[in-house]
Amino acid sequence: MDQKEEMIPLEQAKREVALVCRRLGLLHLAFAQVLVDEFGAERGKQLVIKAIEDYSRKIGEKKRSIVDSEGLEPTLQNLVKTRDIPTIGMHDRTEYLEVDGEKRSRTYGCVMAGVWREYGKDELGRLYCYVDPASIMAYNSDFKLIHTKAVPDGDEYCELTIRPTTEKEKQDFLSKKTDWAEVDK
């Protein structure tokens, strides 16, 4: 007996993913705000960053285990085999370009950044973005994915690029003493 495959229109799929991204943005904001309210701005933000770093390490370690299980090296080329975020619905659109000889991606209309802006909490929301450099460093500490621009910082779009890590960044990451504001700039 054949089962008929059910299909939904692309625009509906994008809206459904955006709903989940909105919830994720709100969840991050709620946890971050509770920590800041309970422990004060400085300590609360430190705890948010600590949680994001732990979350990021889990993401990066999973990516590494996928590549390792295929007998591959944890290179940038093999990183694409570990995609774990949706290509639709999280942002309005993404473009790829070269800026000053460096490959970059620009994403427009980040759903989560929109939530943080809606609540006037760009700074707290921005802490979530440390997931990008930290998860890539957990995959392979030789490089990091950084934001050259970020919507929560007041930019029109998020622009990301991959750069090599410094020896100090590697050592800080291994000792769990990373200053993510310094790494992601």
N, C-alpha and C positions, 0 to 999 in steps of 0.2 A: 504494500500500500504506500503510495507517494504522499508525502506531507507537503502541503502548499506553503511556500516560504512567505512570511508576512513582511511587508515593506512599509516604511513610513517615509513621507517626503523629507528631503534634506533639511528644509527650513524648520520643520517640526523637530527633527533630531537636534539641530543647533539650539533651539529653544529649550529642549529638555536638558541638554548638557549645561546650558547657561543657568538653569534653575539650580542644578547641583553646585555649580561654581559659586553662585550667589550664596547658597547655604554654607559652603566651605568658607567663604569670605566672612560671613556673619559669625560662624563658629570661632574662627581665629580671633576676630575682633572681641567677641564675648569673653573668651578665655584671657586674652591680653588685658582687657579692661578690668576684669576681676583681679588679676595679679597686680596691676598697677594700683587699684583701689585698696587692696589688702596690704600691700607691702611698700607702697610709695612708688613714685615715678622711677627712680633709679633702680632700685632692687626689683621692682615689678618687671621692668624692661629686660633686666639681666635674666630673670627667670623665663620670660617669653623667648628670648634668644636661646637660652639653654634648651628649652623644649623644641624649638625649631631646629637646632643643631642635632638633637637626638632623632627627630623625625627625618632629617636630611640624611643622617648616617644610615638609617634603616633603608631609605630609598637607594642611596649609593651602593650599599652593601648588597642589596638585591640585584641591582644592575650588574655588579661585579660577579655575583654568583651565576647569573645567566650567561655571561661571557665565558666564565671559567668552565661551566658545565658543557660548553661547546668546544672546549679545548683551545680557546682563543685568548689572545693577549688583550688586556684592558686598554686598547687604543681608542683614539677619537673615532676612527673609522668603524670600530666595532660597537661603539656607544649607540649608534643608530639602531642596533638590533635590540635595544632595551627600552624602547619608547614606552612610557607609562602614563602619558597625559593625552587627552583628546586633541585631535587636529581640528575639530570643529566645536563651536559653541563657547569656548573659553575666552576667545577674543573675536573681534569682528573680522580681522584679517591679519595676515603676516606676510611680510616681504623680506627678501634676502638681497643683500647688496654688499658692496665693498666700500669701506670708508678708510681713507689713508692707508690703503693696501691691506686692510684687515677685514676678514669676512664677518659680517654682522647680520643679525635678524632684527626686524622691527615688528612689534605687535601693536596693533591699534585696538582700542575698545576693550581693554581687560575688564572682565566682569567683576572680579574681586576688587580691583582698584576703584571701580565705580561704586561699589558698596562702601568702601572705606571713605571715599569722598562724600557720599550721600550722608554719612554719619559724622562728617567732619573729623575723621580719625586717620588721616593719611599717614601720620608718623607711626602710629601703632600698627596699622596695616602693613606698612613698608617692612616691618620686621619679618613678616612672612616671606618676603622676597629673598631673604638670605638662604632659603631652601635651594636656590639655584647654584651659588658657588659651593655651598657645603655638600650638596648631594653629589656633585661632580667630583669634588675632592675626595669624597668617601669612595667613589668608584676608582679613581686614580689620582693620588695626591700630586701628580706632576702638573695638573692643570685645573683651572677653575672657570666657571661660566659666570661672567660678571655683567652687571647693568652699567652701560655707559650713560644711559638715560632711563628714567623710571617715572611712570605716571604719578605715583604717590609723592615723588619729589617735585612735582609741578610740571613735568615734561608732558608733551603732547602724546607721546608713545613710549613704550619700553623698548630699549635697544640693548641687545645682548651680544656678547662676543666671548670666545674662549681664548684665554691667555695662560701662559705658563705660570706656575706658582714660584715664589721665591723660596729659598731654603728656610728662611724664617717662618714663612706661612706654613710650610710643610711641618716644621717642628712644632709650631703653635697648634696646628690641627691635630697632630699626634698626641700632644699633651693636653688637648681640650682647653686651650687657653687662647682661642682665636678671637681677634677683634674684627668681627664681620663688617663693621662700617669701614674699616681700613682695607679689607680684602675686596669688598664690593664697591670700588669707586673707580 
